[in-house]
Amino acid sequence: MSGGGHEDSGFVPERYVLAKFASSDALLEATRKIREAGSTDLDTHTPYPVHGLEKALGLGRPLIPTIVLGGAIAGAFIAYSMIYFMNVIDWPMNIGNRPPHSPPANIPITFELAVLMAGTSSFFGFFTLARLPRPYHPVFQSEAFRQASIDAFFLSIRVPLGESPDAAAALAQGEGAVHVEIIEELER
């Protein structure tokens, strides 16, 4: 049995270049240029939303509106189908010679379940797409990264297996990073 780290476990550590920028504008410009230079596995960490980062990261159109629409349509369909089934098929009652199915009477419940399902799908859709909760990420190993939620702007570049992180670190440094460090994931 060897005394050194990962040889026997089969664990392959991920490597990241973590670059800190002085401002949100510097981060935005560097993200755009680094992505154009060929790095595709990028992520930004900022204390507040920065307009334009989605485009700079090359993210497409967000899926949340589609997920919410799907949830609303499913909720409306479920509610209306349930009401129709109960009133017309399962337990029809003729009270005062009224029809067993009257669409205006079903609108409030249909709307309420559509709103409930849209909100629920929005909540769970966001957490699923954002891959949250994420209790561990290799960049959490950096002491400097603790400022990410306070007043610092970071760009993390995942270095593919077999490539040297030095090129990505030099690229980030060349784009104006005030602090650059290479992080190798510790065995979990």
VENCORPE-V619862 format. One record per pair of residues at least 4 apart in sequence whose ideal C-beta (glycine too) atoms are under 7 Angstrom apart, sorted by the first residue. I is the first residue (numbers start at 1). GAP is how many residues later the second one is. D is the distance in whole Angstrom. If there is no record, write none. Layout:
i:gap:d
I:GAP:D
I:GAP:D
//
This chain:
i:gap:d
1:7:7
2:5:5
2:6:7
5:182:7
6:5:5
6:7:7
6:181:6
9:178:6
11:176:5
12:149:7
13:171:5
13:172:4
14:124:5
14:144:7
14:171:5
15:144:4
15:150:5
15:167:7
15:168:7
15:169:5
16:122:5
16:123:6
16:140:5
16:141:6
16:142:6
16:143:7
16:167:5
17:140:4
17:142:6
17:148:5
17:151:4
17:152:5
17:155:6
17:163:7
17:165:6
18:121:5
18:124:5
18:127:6
18:136:6
18:138:5
18:163:5
18:165:6
19:135:7
19:136:5
19:153:4
19:158:4
19:161:5
20:124:6
20:132:6
20:133:7
20:134:5
20:157:6
20:158:5
20:159:4
21:5:4
21:6:4
21:9:6
21:132:5
21:134:7
21:155:7
21:156:6
21:157:7
22:4:5
22:156:5
23:130:7
24:4:6
24:22:6
24:26:5
24:129:6
25:4:6
26:4:6
26:150:5
27:4:6
27:17:6
27:19:7
27:23:7
27:126:4
27:128:6
28:4:7
28:22:6
28:24:5
28:25:6
28:28:6
29:4:6
30:4:6
30:125:6
30:142:7
30:145:4
30:146:6
30:147:7
31:4:6
31:11:6
31:13:6
31:22:7
31:25:4
31:26:6
31:124:6
32:4:6
32:24:4
33:4:6
33:142:6
34:5:5
34:8:7
34:123:7
34:137:6
34:138:7
34:141:6
35:4:6
35:5:7
35:7:6
35:21:7
35:22:7
35:23:6
37:134:6
39:118:5
39:129:6
41:116:7
41:117:4
42:15:6
42:113:6
42:115:6
43:113:5
44:9:5
44:13:7
44:110:7
44:111:6
45:103:4
45:109:4
45:111:7
46:4:5
46:107:5
47:101:7
47:102:6
47:103:6
47:104:6
52:4:6
53:4:6
54:5:5
63:4:6
63:66:6
64:4:6
64:58:6
64:61:6
64:62:6
65:4:6
66:4:6
67:4:6
67:54:5
67:55:7
67:58:4
68:4:6
68:50:5
68:53:6
68:54:5
69:4:6
70:4:6
70:51:7
71:4:6
71:46:4
71:47:5
71:49:6
71:50:3
72:4:6
72:42:5
72:45:6
72:46:4
73:4:6
74:4:6
74:43:6
75:4:6
75:38:4
75:39:4
75:41:6
75:42:3
75:43:7
76:4:6
76:34:5
76:37:7
76:38:4
77:4:6
78:4:6
78:35:6
79:4:6
79:30:5
79:31:4
79:34:4
80:4:6
80:26:6
80:30:5
81:4:6
82:4:6
83:4:6
83:23:5
83:26:6
84:4:6
84:17:6
85:4:5
85:5:6
86:4:5
86:5:6
87:5:7
87:13:5
87:14:6
88:4:6
88:12:5
88:13:5
92:8:5
98:4:7
106:4:6
107:4:6
108:4:6
109:4:6
110:4:6
111:4:6
112:4:6
113:4:6
114:4:6
115:4:6
116:4:6
117:4:6
118:4:6
119:4:6
120:4:6
121:4:5
122:4:6
123:4:7
124:4:6
125:4:6
126:4:6
127:5:5
136:4:6
136:52:7
138:45:5
138:47:4
139:6:5
139:17:5
139:44:6
140:5:6
141:42:6
141:45:6
142:39:6
142:41:6
144:35:6
144:37:7
145:9:6
147:4:6
147:5:4
148:4:6
148:6:5
155:17:7
157:11:5
157:15:7
159:4:6
159:6:4
159:9:6
165:4:6
165:17:5
166:4:6
167:4:6
168:4:6
169:4:6
169:11:5
169:13:6
170:4:6
171:4:7
172:5:5
172:8:5
173:4:5
173:7:5
//
